[in-house]
Amino acid sequence: MVPGPGGSLVPALSIDDLLNAVPEIRGLADWSAVQVANKDSTDIDASDWMKLIAVIQERYGEFDGFLVAHGTDTMAESGGALSLAFGTQLTKPIILTGSQLPLLALRADARQNLVGGALATVAFAHRGYAEVGIAFDNDVFRACRTKKINDKEFDAFISPALPALAHFDADGIRLNLELLRTAPSFRPPSIRALSDFDENIVAIKLHTGPNPNLYLPMLQNEESLPSGMILVTKGSGNVPHKFRPVLERANNLEVPVMLVSPFNAGTVQADKYDAGAWALELGALTSGDMTDEMAIVKMQWLLGMGIRDRGQLQEYLLADYMGEVSARSNRYVDLKSLGGGDATPTPANVLA
């Protein structure tokens, strides 16, 4: 990003510019560069996900790993989309990274994060780990468990329900061997992504005393109904009773409604209180301990694959595909981070 004509930041650097600005990563691998898009990540949508997925799919057999330079505002969503699209077929690492400050800014974190992303990509590829990760500051997180929580601090991302996959310190990169997903010994030369996402959904953050009349109109015309609704709830999955007319109409029109926790490490347990149980009685779906970003992406993905039956949607939402949700129990187990790994992995062939 660089200052635009009006003084606000706009995208500017190409992938080649990034590689030239951080020449030390060139010695880690044989890099090839592809520019998929050059836009503020706030403007990224499912069409951009599909372009990125298509590039990786088309050139999958040529490279040992993939490093994606991405804006921070929607990095978690893009990482989640990549995780679901490639799923358990994935046999190579895909690492996303970005920065809080532009590469040319004073004290920019872009250089450190690009080097960290490159090291993580090469280290994972060298050791045969098949993960979609986000490398930021001193950590590498599983992308589908990650969320951005800060727009000023350099440690802008957290993984509230799962420890980091790797951590950078003065000794190099330390790998959490207990968590990292090892690729199968047989690695097919190609991969087929499931990359259809339904963007016709609406997300609503519930507040005190919501007025249902503001939301009922979108459920009146059957020709323009949303494919699904996401409610960022109160507490452990509670919905104000005033919102009942909205859920009743959605239920009658068979529009799936998913409840999402408002907390960083929250788990939806809507049956715990009457304030949530009534929503379940009207067919509301739960999202376990997924982050709100990941829950929305997963809903888009499932609807995009044509799954409309609410029973199936609920089953698949709570099914663990790439570590995005704690399977069935809807609770996470805090696994102890294990050390290991060299500071300087051997070079690999990587697409950035």
N, C-alpha and C positions, 0 to 999 in steps of 0.2 A: 504494500500500500504506500502511496505517496500523496502529498497534498494536491487536491484538484484545484480548478479555477476559483471555486468559491471558498477554498481553505479547508474543506472537509476531505477526509481520506478516501481515495479511490484506488482500485486495483491497477497495478502498473507493471510489475516485474513478470517476465516470462519464466518458464522452468529453466531455460538455459541461463538466464540472468541469475537465478537462485544458485545454480551449480557453480557459476563463475564467481559469485560472491563468497562462496564457502568452498574454496578449492581443496581443503583438506579432506573432504569426503570422497573426492575422486579416487584417492588411493585405496579406499576400502572395497571398491567393487568396480566392475565394468558397467557403467551407467548408460542407459538410453533414456531420452526424455520425450514425453508426449504431453502436449498441453490440451487438456480436455475442455476446460473452461477458464475464463479469467474474469471473475465477477465477485462482488461482495458476497460472502457466504449466506448473508441474510436472504439473498434472492435465489438461493439454490432450491430446486424442487425435485420431484421424482424424475423428471425428464433428465436432469443432470446426473442423478444416481444411475439411471439406465445407460447413459453415455459412458460413465466411468466403468460400470460393470461390463459393458460391451468391450471396452478397450482391454481390460484385464482378461476377459474371456477369450478374445481373439488372439492375444499374444501370450497366453498362459504357458504354452510349451517352450517359449523362448527364454524365460527368466526364472531365477531361483526365488525371487521375492519382489515385492512392489512397495514403493514409498510414495505416499500421496501428500502433497502440500495442500493444506486446506485452511480456510478461515475458521476461527474458533466458535463463532456463534451457532453454527449448525454441524460442527464436527462430530458430535456424539450421535446425531441422527444419521449422518452419512455412514459412520462406522457401523451403526446398527443395521442399516440397509444392506451394506456389504456382507455383514455376518449372516443375515438371513438368506440373501440371494445365493451365496456360495455354500453355506451350510457345511455339513460334514463331508462334502466332497473335497473341501479345501485341503490342499497338501503343501501349501506354501504360505509364508507370512505376508500380510498386507498391513502396513503400518501408516497411520495418519499422523501428521504433525502440523503445527502452525506456530503462531506467536501472538503475544499481547501487543507488542510494538512492531512497527515496520522494520524491515531489515536494515534500512539506512538510518534509523533513528539512533540517537545517543542512548547507550545502555540497552539497546535492543536485545530481546531474548531470542530473536529469530535464529541467530547463528547457533546458539547452544542447542536449540530444539531440533534444528535440521541435522546437526551432527549426532544428537541423541537418536533421532529417528533413523538415520542411516546406520548407526551402530546396532540398533535394535533389529532392523531389517536383516542386516548381514549376519548378526549373531543367531537370530532365530532360523534363518535359512541354513546356516552352517550346521546347526544342531538338529535340524529337521522338525522344527516347531511350526505348526499350522494354526496361526492365530490372526485375527483381525484386531489390531491394537491401536491405542493412542499414546504416542510418546510426547510427553510434555513436562517441562521443568526437569525433575530428577526421576520421574517414574514412567513406566509403561503399563497402561491399564488395558484390560479387556474392553474393547470398544463398546460392546453391548451392555456393559455395566457402568459406563462412565457418564458423568454430567458436568457441565460447566457451572461453577458457582460464584465466580468472581470476575469482574471486568478490569481490575486494577493490579491485583497480585499476580506474580509470575506463576505460582502454583494454582492455576485457575481451574483445574479439573480434579475431581475426586471419583473414587469408585466406592460408594458407600456400603455396598453389600458384598464386596469381594476384595481381598488384598491385591496389591500390584503384582503384575506378572514379572516385572523386573524393576530394579532400582539402580540408578547411577550414583556412585560415590567416588572418592579419590582413588580407589583400587580398580575401578572399571565398572562393568555392568554385572550386577548380581541377579541371577535368575531364580525365580520361585519355581523350583523343579516340581513341587507338589501340585502346581496348578497348570503349568504349561501343557498344551495339547500337542501330543506327538503325532506327526503325520504317519499314515500307514506305510508299510515298507513298499507296497506297490503304488507307484505314482503314475496315474494315467497322463498322457501328454496333453490332454485337453480337459475342459471342464464345462459343464452346462449350468448356467445360472437360472434361478427362478426369480425373475426380476420385474414382475408386474406389481405396481403399487397403486392403490385406489386413493386419489387425493380428495375425493368427494366426502370428506368427513369434517366434523366440527368439534372443537375442543372448548370446553367451558370451565373456567375456574369458579367454583361456587363461593359465594360470599354470604355475609349475614343478611337474611331476609331477601332472597332473590325473587324478583317479580316474574312469575311464569309467563305473563302475557308478552314479555319481550322475546320469548323463545318459541312460543306456540306457532307463530306464523310460518316458521321454516318447516313445520310439520303439517301444513295444511294442504299443500299442492302435491299430490302423489307423483307428478311428473318431475318435480324438482326436489325430491326428498334427499337428505344426506344419506350416504351409504352406511354411516355409523356415527355415533356420538360418544365423546369421551368426557367424563365429568371428573375434574380434579376435586376430590371430596374434602370434607372436614374429617379430622381425626383418623380413625382406622377404617374408614369407608362409609362415613355418615353423610346423608343427604338431607337437607332441610325439608320438612314435610310440605312446605309451601311449593316445592318443586314437583309435587305429585302429579298435577295435570300434565306436565311435560312428559314424565315417564309413562303415564297411562296412554297418552297419545302415541308415543314411540312404540310402546308394546303392541298397541292395536294395529299399527302400521308395519310391524315386524322390523323396525329399525333397531339394530343392536346398540345398546348403551353399555359402555365399559366404565367401571369405577377405578380411579387411579389415586394412589396415596399422594398427599401433598408434601410428604417428608422425604429427605434425602435417603434415609435408610428405612423407609416405612414399608409395611406390609398391609395389603387390604384384607381386613377381616370384618366384612360388612355384617356378618351375623352376630357380632359381639354385642351390639346395641340395637334397640328397636329402630333408631334413627338410620341404620343401614339395612336392617332386615327387611323393612318394608320395600326398599328398592329391589332387593333380591326377589321378593315375591312378584314383582312386576317385570321380572326377566333380566335385570341388570347383571352384567358379567363382571368378574373380578380379574385383577391383573397380577396377583401375587406380590412379589417384592421387586418387580421391574421398576426401573426409573420411569418417570412420566414420559420422557423422550422416547425411550425404547418401547414402552407400551403403545404409544401412538404409532410408531413405525411398524410394529408388529401387527397392529390392527389394519393398517394400510396394506401390508403385505398379504395377510390372510384374505382380506376382501378382494384384493387384486387378483388372487388366485381363484376367485369365484366361490369362496366358502361363505355362505349366507346363513345356514342353519345355526341358530344360537347355541344349540347343544354342542355342535362341532366346534364352533368358534371358542366356546368356553374351554373345551378340552384342549384345543391347540394353543390357546393363549397361555395356559399353564404348563404346556409341554415344553421341556427344555431342549432346544435345538443346538445352541452354540454357547450355553452358559449364561443366557440372558435372564433366567428366572430359576429360583431354587425349585427343583422338581418336586411337584406334588405337595410337599410339606409347606411350601410357600415361606420357608424360613431359611436363612443362610447359615452356613457353618464357617466360622472365622478360622481359616487354615493358616498355620504358622508358616511364615516366609522362610524359605531355605536359601542359603547362599550357594554360590558356585558360578563358574563361567570365567572366561578369560577376558581381559580388557581389550584385546585386539584380535578379533576373529579373522579367519582367513578370508580373502576377497571372494565375492560371489558376483553373479551376473544379475543385475537388479534394474527394474524399470521404475523410474520416478515420474 
